Amino acid sequence: MAPTPMAQYGAPPGMQQKGGSMPPMPPGPVPSHATAARPEDELERLTKKMLYDMEHPPSEEYFGRCSRCSENVVGEGSGCTAMDQVFHVECFTCVTCSRKLRGQPFYAVEKKAYCEPCYTNTLEQCNVCKTPIMERILRATGKAYHPHCFTCVECHRSLDGIPFTVDAGNHIHCIEDFHKKFAPRCSVCKEPIMPATGQEETVRIVALDRDFHVQCYRCEDCGSLLSEGDNQGCYPLDGHILCKTCNTERIQTLTAKASTDL
């Protein structure tokens, strides 16, 4: 965004007059150096000056009143327009470092002009790349991020608009990778016990201090599911997961062997 040189614009209708010289300032209250002028006195002075200027326009091209110093902007090349306001070239400066901004890129914030370096210094920095966030800010876990910097620590996929969670170290994970990393693992298939895609919850079966998927919770002898059907329920024996029928058969076999040994 750059200011526009005043030379590109003609004088407003009725505001340009050739010949003569700039008349003296109209009479009005003049604040002393010892005592600051009252606001109403300053307003009255500016009003009288504006009316006088309207009735007695300057002899040179007149472009308006400077928004910074409130003095007339007169003569080609002496001013510029920016933020729908008129400025002297010397008055259109960065509010922070006072660098002249005519012909330079600048940023307008609440009708105040900043040069690019000063504007950049006012911005929040991304928690990941530590550079200023010039456009949209993504806020999560109490910190600011570029949307493309807010990613899963495992798969590095952007989590902008996607559900996420954090571990004990406040590291960001997508839901899938969090479960893969921290979910309990089935003692049979060794895979994590985690919700199916699109689901938020799952069922974990715990038996003999071991974890099982529902479909992996089966009798070790006959392979029947222990979570449903006629063989529902676990009848462990010597650390083995068994259905009732297989448990009975093993006990009978052990009893017969013991009798034979005697």
N, C-alpha and C positions, 0 to 999 in steps of 0.2 A: 504494500500500500504506500503510495508516494504522493506528496503534495503537488498541487497544480500551480505552475507559475502564473502570476497575475497577467503576464503579457498575452496570454491566450484569450483573455476576455476583454470586451469593450466596457466602457463606463456605463453604468445603469442610466436609463433615460432620465433626463431632467437633472442629472447629478454632475454634468460636465459643462464647464464654461471656460471659454478662452479669454485671455486678456486679464490684466490686473494682477494683483499679488494677494497672497494669503492675508486676510485681515487679522488684526490682533484678537486675542482671546476675549470673549465677552466678560464683563465684570462679574464677579461672584466671590464667594468666600474662599480665601486661600488659607490652607492649614499652615500653621507655624511649625517650626522645627521643634519647638518646646512642647507644644500640646497637639496631640493627634486630633484630626478633624472628626467631628461627629458624623455618624453614618448618614443622617438626614442632610447635613451640610454638603457632604460629598455627592449625594444623590442629586441635590439641587444644582450643584456646579456642573455635573455631567449632563443633566437635562438641559441647562441653559446652553452648554457648549454644543450639544447635539442640534438644538433648535437653531442656533446661530449658524452652524455649519450647513444646515439644510437650506437656510435662506441665503447664505453666502458661500456657495461651493468653491473649492480651490480652483486656481487657474489651470493647474495641470490635471491629468487624468486622475480621477478620484475613484477608488475601488471599495471604500467602506472604512469601518473602524476596526482597528486591531483588537482581537479578542484577548490579547495578553496585556497590552499597555493602555488600551482604550484611546489611543491617538489615531489620527487619520492615516490611512494608507494611500499615499499620493505618488504618482509617477510610475511609468512602466518599469517592470523589473524590481520594484521595491517591495512587493508582497507576494503572497501565495495563498491558496485556499486549501484547507484540509478539514475533515470532520465537519463539513458544512459551515466553516467559519473562515474569517479573513485574518491574516497575520502579516506583520512585517517579516521580511526574511530573517532579520536578526532576532525576532521574538519567537519564531517557530522553532523551538528547541526541545530536546528531551527533558522531561521534568526531573529526571534523576541526575544526569551528568551534564546537562546544558549544551550538548552537542547540537549544532545546527542540522535540521532535518530536511531542508529543501532539497529535492532531488534524490533523497535517500529513502530506503524502505523504513517504515516505522509501524508501530502497533498502537492502536487507539484503545484505551481502556477507560471507560467512564469519562469520555471527552478529554482524556489526558494522553499525550503523545509520548511514546517511549522508543528509543532507538533499539535495534534488534538485540545487542548484547545486554542492555539493561532490562529489556522485557524478558529475555531468557533467564536472567538471574532471579526473576520473581516467580518462576514456575517450580512446581514440585518435581522432584527427581524420581525416576523409576527405581523401585526397590531391587530390581534385578540388574539392569545395565547401567544404572547410576547416571543416566543422561536426562535432560529436561523433557517433560512430557508436553509436546507442542499441541497435540490435538486431544482426542478423547482419553479420559482417565478411567481406568478400571480400578476400583477399590475392593480389596478383599483382605481378610485377616488384619485389618487395621492399617494396611499399607497401600501405596499407590503403585500402579503398574501401567506400562504400555499394554494394550490388549494382546499383542503378539508375544510379549515377554511373560505373560501369565500362563505357564505351562506345567504339565505333570513332570515330576522329577525322574520318573521311570521311562515313560514313552515319549516325553517331550511334545506331546500334542497340546495345542492351544486349548485352554479351558474357558475361553471367553463365551459366556452363555451356557456353559456345561456344568452339571453338578460335580462337586469336588469335595475332598475332605483332607484333613491334615493329620500327620502322625504326632507322636509325643514330642518330636523335635521341631514341630511346626512346619514340616516339609509338605509341600502341596502334592497331592496325588489325585488322579482321576479315580473314580469309584472302582473300576475294574482292577486297576493295578494295586490299589490299596488292599483289596481282598486277596489278590494273588500273593501279595507280600506278607500280609499279616493274618489272614484267615487260617483257622486250624486245618490240618491236612488229614485226609482220610487214611486210616491205617491199612486199608486194603489197596486202593489204587494210587495212593500218595499224592493225589491232586487236592487243591484247596477246596474247602467246602464253602461255596459262595453262591449268592443269588443268581438265578438264570438271567439272561439278558432281558432287560425291561422290568425285572422284578426288584423289589427292595429288601425282601427277606427270604430266608431259606430255612430248612430244618436240618439240624445236626443231631445225630444219635450218639450218645456216649455210653459205652459199656466196657467194663473191666479197665477203666481209665484210658480207653482208646476212643477215638473219634471215627464216625462212619457217615458216608452219604447214605440216604435212605435206600438207594438201590444197591449199595455195597454191603448193607447189613444183612448177611445171609448165613445160613448154617454152613459150617466148614465141611461137613460131610456130604449132605445132599444138595446144597446150593439153594434151598428154598428161602424166600424172603421171610425175615423174622418180624417185619413191621406190619404184616397183613396176612390174611388167609388163615387156613386151618392150623398152620404151625406158628401162629403169631406168638411172640415172646421168646426170650433167650433163656436157655438152660445151660449155663457154662459148666464146663468140667475140665479141671486141670489146665485152666487158662484158655480153653477152646470155646469158641462161640458155636453153640449147637441149638437145634430145635428140640422139642420135647421128645420126639420119636428117636432121633439119633442119640440123644443123651441117654435114653433108656437102653438102647442097644449097646452103647459103649459100657454102661454099668454092668449089663448082663455078661458082656464079653469079659470084662475085668473080673467079675465074680466067678465065672466058669474057669478062667485061667488060674485064679487063686485056689480054687477047689482042686484043680488038677495038680498044682504044685504041691499041695499037701499030701 
